[in-house]
Amino acid sequence: DDDDDDEGEEKRPAKKAKKSTGNELESCARAMKRYAKMKNDDLKSVIRWNLGYGTTGTKDVLLMRIIDGHVNGRLARCPTCFKGKLWLKDEDAGATIICKGYYDEDIAQRIPCGYATPVASAPRLQPWYSDEPTEEEIEAMKAITEKHEAVAGGKGGDGDIPPEMATAAAKLEDDWDSLHNKEKAQSIVDICTTGKSRADLPQDEKKARIAVGKILMSNMDASALEMLELVIKEFGVSSAKEEAKAKQKSAMAGSCRVAANAGIVQAFQELGDYYFKEGNANAGLTYKKAITAITGLDYEIAADNAKGLGKGKTKLVGIGKGSADKMYEFCSTGTIEKLEEKRALHS
């Protein structure tokens, strides 16, 4: 796993790469001078220290990845699927950043992703380490990556509790230990669903209480505020998720040849992910293939041309009648009935 890092001996303090100055070519030239004489094993070590890049390939490929990271910063997680690692595309010498998807351990299934963007537009994390980081710095990097992944997905990281919810939890502390587990779970549900800021819990109150209860049973010693923090970390805040979806759509627009098609791409990605979660990989892949076709289109999909993309002379590879009908439905109504059904089922 390319995310693995070396453990073991006490590590000396790491030296962070200096922020690049001057134009990009000069920065790349300085980076090349620094790393070019290193052996492949040493280059792979630099890559492992920075967590996000693959260690396979020729020396030229390894240098390409390292120079990109040294100059621009570590690649963050994918801004459209939120969990996939970003990679430099070898075929165009790293001019494009792509996501290959990620492995979902909960459903034991690899979820594909077709995100692609110019190298200058890719999300980045700092710092980049040119020398071996300490264990503390490695843990800090991992925490930054996890925080970025959580925020990108609309869940927020540790400490991202809306003030009014934190105040309500603090008021519970005096009586918290005397409450039964069911009362504790209901109290957290009330805090998360009745104020201006709301957690994205299941809409059914009983299901919400059960979901909170499961977290409670795994954290029996948690205070009211700690329980609230765990729930927010797991489910996120509704407003944060809305902001995350807006950013996701913007990233998808940058990945499409025609930005206006990003709404359909976003709907198809969500629908495909639901099918993967249900164990229906064939249906999930159908939508992922359609996304690949849509992102490469050089014109806007509209109600008057959507159905033609699934049949006849205007048919696109990767799009069948079912996908074309759903594109027509989206263009006509702004949503897809099947998607709304899946959202309700999985809420």
C-alpha positions as CSV (number, residue, x, y, z in Angstrom):
1,D,0.0,0.0,0.0
2,D,1.5,3.3,-1.1
3,D,0.0,5.0,2.0
4,D,2.3,2.9,4.3
5,D,5.2,4.6,5.9
6,D,8.3,3.3,7.6
7,E,8.2,2.7,11.3
8,G,10.9,1.7,13.8
9,E,13.9,3.7,14.9
10,E,13.8,7.1,16.5
11,K,13.7,9.6,13.7
12,R,15.7,12.8,13.5
13,P,13.8,16.1,13.0
14,A,12.6,16.5,9.5
15,K,13.6,19.3,7.1
16,K,10.6,20.7,5.3
17,A,11.0,21.6,1.6
18,K,11.2,25.4,1.2
19,K,8.3,27.0,-0.5
20,S,9.2,27.5,-4.2
21,T,10.0,30.9,-5.5
22,G,10.4,32.3,-9.0
23,N,8.7,30.8,-12.0
24,E,7.7,27.1,-12.2
25,L,10.5,26.1,-14.5
26,E,13.1,27.5,-12.2
27,S,11.5,25.7,-9.2
28,C,11.4,22.4,-11.2
29,A,15.0,22.8,-12.2
30,R,16.1,23.3,-8.6
31,A,14.0,20.3,-7.5
32,M,15.6,18.2,-10.3
33,K,19.1,19.2,-9.2
34,R,18.2,18.1,-5.6
35,Y,16.8,14.7,-6.4
36,A,18.3,13.6,-9.8
37,K,21.4,11.8,-8.3
38,M,19.3,9.8,-5.8
39,K,19.0,6.0,-6.3
40,N,15.5,4.6,-7.0
41,D,15.2,3.2,-3.4
42,D,16.0,6.6,-2.0
43,L,13.4,8.3,-4.3
44,K,10.8,5.7,-3.2
45,S,11.6,6.6,0.4
46,V,10.9,10.3,-0.3
47,I,7.6,9.3,-1.8
48,R,6.6,7.2,1.2
49,W,7.5,10.0,3.6
50,N,4.8,12.1,1.8
51,L,2.1,9.4,1.9
52,G,0.2,10.2,-1.3
53,Y,2.2,9.0,-4.3
54,G,2.8,5.6,-5.9
55,T,6.3,4.0,-5.7
56,T,6.1,1.9,-8.9
57,G,7.6,3.0,-12.2
58,T,10.9,4.0,-13.7
59,K,13.3,6.5,-12.2
60,D,11.9,9.2,-14.6
61,V,8.4,8.5,-13.3
62,L,9.5,8.6,-9.7
63,L,11.3,11.9,-10.3
64,M,8.2,13.4,-12.0
65,R,6.1,12.6,-8.9
66,I,8.7,14.0,-6.5
67,I,9.3,17.2,-8.4
68,D,5.6,17.8,-8.7
69,G,5.2,17.4,-4.9
70,H,8.3,19.4,-4.0
71,V,7.1,22.3,-6.1
72,N,3.3,22.2,-5.6
73,G,2.8,20.3,-2.4
74,R,1.4,16.8,-1.7
75,L,-1.7,15.8,-3.6
76,A,-4.8,15.8,-1.5
77,R,-7.8,13.4,-1.7
78,C,-10.1,13.5,-4.8
79,P,-12.5,16.4,-4.6
80,T,-15.3,14.4,-6.3
81,C,-15.3,11.0,-4.6
82,F,-13.6,12.3,-1.5
83,K,-11.6,9.2,-0.7
84,G,-9.5,8.3,-3.8
85,K,-5.8,9.1,-4.0
86,L,-4.8,11.5,-6.8
87,W,-2.1,10.5,-9.3
88,L,-0.1,12.2,-12.0
89,K,-1.1,10.7,-15.3
90,D,2.1,9.1,-16.7
91,E,0.8,9.2,-20.3
92,D,1.0,13.0,-20.5
93,A,4.1,13.4,-18.4
94,G,2.2,14.5,-15.3
95,A,0.2,17.4,-17.0
96,T,-3.0,15.9,-15.8
97,I,-4.0,14.7,-12.3
98,I,-6.4,11.8,-12.2
99,C,-8.3,9.7,-9.6
100,K,-8.5,5.9,-10.0
101,G,-11.1,5.5,-7.3
102,Y,-10.8,3.8,-3.9
103,Y,-11.5,0.5,-2.1
104,D,-14.5,0.7,0.2
105,E,-13.8,-1.7,3.1
106,D,-17.4,-1.6,4.3
107,I,-18.7,-3.3,1.1
108,A,-15.4,-5.0,0.1
109,Q,-15.7,-3.3,-3.3
110,R,-13.4,-1.0,-5.4
111,I,-15.3,2.1,-6.4
112,P,-14.0,3.6,-9.6
113,C,-13.7,7.4,-10.2
114,G,-13.0,9.3,-13.4
115,Y,-11.9,12.6,-12.0
116,A,-9.3,14.4,-14.1
117,T,-7.9,18.0,-13.9
118,P,-4.9,20.0,-15.0
119,V,-2.0,19.7,-12.6
120,A,-2.3,23.4,-11.6
121,S,-5.9,22.9,-10.4
122,A,-5.4,19.8,-8.2
123,P,-6.0,20.2,-4.5
124,R,-2.8,20.2,-2.4
125,L,-1.6,19.7,1.2
126,Q,1.5,21.1,2.9
127,P,4.2,20.5,3.9
128,W,6.3,18.4,1.5
129,Y,9.1,16.6,3.2
130,S,12.5,16.3,1.5
131,D,14.1,14.6,4.5
132,E,12.6,11.9,6.6
133,P,9.9,13.2,8.9
134,T,9.6,12.2,12.6
135,E,6.8,9.9,13.8
136,E,5.0,12.9,15.2
137,E,5.2,14.7,11.8
138,I,3.9,11.5,10.0
139,E,1.0,11.4,12.4
140,A,0.3,15.1,11.8
141,M,0.3,14.4,8.0
142,K,-2.1,11.6,8.4
143,A,-4.3,13.8,10.5
144,I,-4.3,16.6,7.9
145,T,-5.2,14.1,5.2
146,E,-8.1,12.6,7.3
147,K,-9.3,16.1,8.1
148,H,-9.2,17.1,4.5
149,E,-11.1,14.0,3.5
150,A,-13.8,14.6,6.2
151,V,-14.2,18.2,5.3
152,A,-14.4,17.5,1.6
153,G,-17.1,14.9,2.2
154,G,-19.1,17.4,4.4
155,K,-18.5,15.6,7.7
156,G,-16.0,18.0,9.2
157,G,-13.1,17.1,11.3
158,D,-12.5,17.0,15.1
159,G,-13.7,20.1,16.8
160,D,-16.1,21.2,14.0
161,I,-19.1,21.5,16.3
162,P,-21.5,24.4,15.7
163,P,-21.4,26.7,18.8
164,E,-25.1,26.4,19.6
165,M,-24.8,22.6,19.6
166,A,-21.7,22.6,21.8
167,T,-23.5,24.9,24.3
168,A,-26.5,22.6,24.4
169,A,-24.2,19.6,25.1
170,A,-22.4,21.4,27.8
171,K,-25.7,21.9,29.6
172,L,-26.1,18.1,29.8
173,E,-22.8,17.4,31.5
174,D,-24.0,17.8,35.1
175,D,-26.7,15.1,34.7
176,W,-25.1,13.1,31.9
177,D,-23.8,10.2,34.0
178,S,-27.2,9.7,35.7
179,L,-29.0,9.3,32.3
180,H,-29.8,5.9,30.9
181,N,-28.3,5.1,27.5
182,K,-31.6,5.6,25.7
183,E,-32.0,9.0,27.3
184,K,-28.4,9.9,26.4
185,A,-29.0,8.9,22.7
186,Q,-32.3,10.8,22.6
187,S,-30.7,13.9,24.1
188,I,-27.9,13.9,21.5
189,V,-30.6,13.4,18.7
190,D,-32.5,16.4,20.1
191,I,-29.5,18.6,20.0
192,C,-28.6,17.5,16.5
193,T,-32.1,17.9,15.0
194,T,-33.9,20.8,16.7
195,G,-31.6,23.9,16.4
196,K,-30.5,26.1,13.6
197,S,-27.5,23.9,12.9
198,R,-28.4,20.2,12.3
199,A,-26.5,17.0,12.0
200,D,-27.3,14.9,8.9
201,L,-28.8,12.1,10.9
202,P,-31.4,9.7,9.5
203,Q,-34.7,11.6,9.1
204,D,-36.7,8.9,11.0
205,E,-36.2,9.7,14.7
206,K,-36.1,6.1,15.8
207,K,-33.4,5.3,13.2
208,A,-31.5,8.4,14.3
209,R,-31.6,7.3,18.0
210,I,-30.4,3.8,17.0
211,A,-27.5,5.3,15.0
212,V,-26.5,7.5,17.9
213,G,-26.9,4.6,20.3
214,K,-24.4,2.5,18.3
215,I,-21.8,5.2,18.7
216,L,-22.7,5.5,22.4
217,M,-22.2,1.8,23.0
218,S,-18.7,1.9,21.6
219,N,-17.8,5.0,23.6
220,M,-19.4,4.4,27.0
221,D,-17.0,6.7,28.9
222,A,-17.6,9.7,26.5
223,S,-19.0,12.9,28.0
224,A,-22.0,14.6,26.3
225,L,-19.7,17.0,24.4
226,E,-17.5,14.1,23.3
227,M,-20.5,12.1,22.2
228,L,-21.8,15.1,20.2
229,E,-18.3,15.4,18.6
230,L,-18.3,11.7,17.6
231,V,-21.8,12.0,16.1
232,I,-20.9,15.1,14.1
233,K,-17.7,13.4,12.9
234,E,-19.7,10.4,11.7
235,F,-22.7,12.2,10.1
236,G,-21.6,15.7,9.5
237,V,-23.6,18.9,9.6
238,S,-26.3,19.5,6.9
239,S,-24.9,23.0,6.0
240,A,-21.4,21.5,5.7
241,K,-22.7,18.8,3.4
242,E,-24.4,21.3,1.2
243,E,-21.2,23.3,0.9
244,A,-19.3,20.1,0.2
245,K,-21.7,19.2,-2.6
246,A,-21.3,22.7,-4.1
247,K,-17.5,22.3,-4.1
248,Q,-17.9,18.8,-5.5
249,K,-20.0,20.1,-8.4
250,S,-17.4,22.8,-9.0
251,A,-14.6,20.2,-9.2
252,M,-16.7,18.1,-11.6
253,A,-17.3,21.1,-13.8
254,G,-13.5,21.5,-14.0
255,S,-13.3,17.9,-15.1
256,C,-15.9,18.2,-17.8
257,R,-15.2,19.6,-21.3
258,V,-18.5,21.5,-20.9
259,A,-19.0,22.7,-17.3
260,A,-22.8,22.8,-17.6
261,N,-22.8,19.0,-17.7
262,A,-21.5,18.8,-14.1
263,G,-25.0,18.5,-12.6
264,I,-25.7,15.3,-14.5
265,V,-22.2,13.9,-13.6
266,Q,-22.8,14.6,-9.9
267,A,-26.3,12.9,-10.0
268,F,-24.9,9.9,-11.8
269,Q,-22.0,9.6,-9.4
270,E,-24.3,9.6,-6.4
271,L,-26.6,7.1,-8.0
272,G,-23.7,4.8,-9.0
273,D,-22.3,5.0,-5.4
274,Y,-25.6,3.9,-4.0
275,Y,-25.7,0.8,-6.3
276,F,-22.1,-0.1,-5.2
277,K,-23.1,0.1,-1.6
278,E,-26.0,-2.2,-2.3
279,G,-23.7,-4.7,-3.8
280,N,-24.9,-4.1,-7.4
281,A,-21.6,-3.5,-9.1
282,N,-22.9,-3.9,-12.6
283,A,-25.4,-1.1,-12.1
284,G,-22.8,1.0,-10.4
285,L,-20.3,0.6,-13.3
286,T,-23.1,1.5,-15.8
287,Y,-23.2,5.0,-14.3
288,K,-19.4,5.3,-14.0
289,K,-19.1,4.5,-17.7
290,A,-21.7,7.1,-18.5
291,I,-19.8,9.7,-16.5
292,T,-16.7,9.0,-18.5
293,A,-18.7,9.6,-21.7
294,I,-20.4,12.8,-20.4
295,T,-17.1,14.4,-19.1
296,G,-15.7,14.1,-22.7
297,L,-18.7,15.7,-24.4
298,D,-18.0,19.0,-26.2
299,Y,-21.6,20.2,-26.0
300,E,-24.2,20.7,-23.3
301,I,-26.7,18.0,-22.6
302,A,-30.2,19.3,-22.7
303,A,-33.8,17.9,-22.9
304,D,-33.8,18.1,-26.7
305,N,-30.7,16.0,-27.2
306,A,-30.4,13.8,-24.1
307,K,-32.4,10.7,-25.3
308,G,-30.4,10.7,-28.6
309,L,-27.2,10.0,-26.7
310,G,-28.5,6.5,-26.0
311,K,-29.6,5.4,-29.5
312,G,-29.1,5.8,-33.2
313,K,-26.4,7.8,-34.9
314,T,-25.9,10.2,-32.0
315,K,-25.4,7.3,-29.5
316,L,-22.3,7.7,-27.3
317,V,-20.2,4.7,-26.2
318,G,-20.9,4.1,-22.5
319,I,-24.4,5.4,-22.6
320,G,-27.5,3.2,-23.0
321,K,-31.2,3.9,-23.2
322,G,-31.6,3.8,-19.4
323,S,-28.9,6.4,-18.8
324,A,-30.1,8.6,-21.6
325,D,-33.6,8.5,-20.2
326,K,-32.3,9.6,-16.8
327,M,-30.3,12.4,-18.4
328,Y,-33.5,13.6,-20.1
329,E,-35.4,13.4,-16.7
330,F,-32.6,15.4,-15.0
331,C,-32.7,18.1,-17.7
332,S,-36.5,18.3,-17.6
333,T,-37.0,18.2,-13.8
334,G,-33.7,18.9,-12.1
335,T,-33.5,15.5,-10.5
336,I,-33.9,11.8,-11.1
337,E,-36.7,9.8,-9.4
338,K,-34.5,6.7,-8.9
339,L,-31.9,8.9,-7.2
340,E,-34.5,10.3,-4.8
341,E,-35.6,6.8,-4.0
342,K,-32.1,5.8,-3.2
343,R,-31.6,8.9,-1.0
344,A,-34.7,8.0,1.0
345,L,-33.7,4.4,1.3
346,H,-30.2,5.2,2.5
347,S,-31.1,8.2,4.7
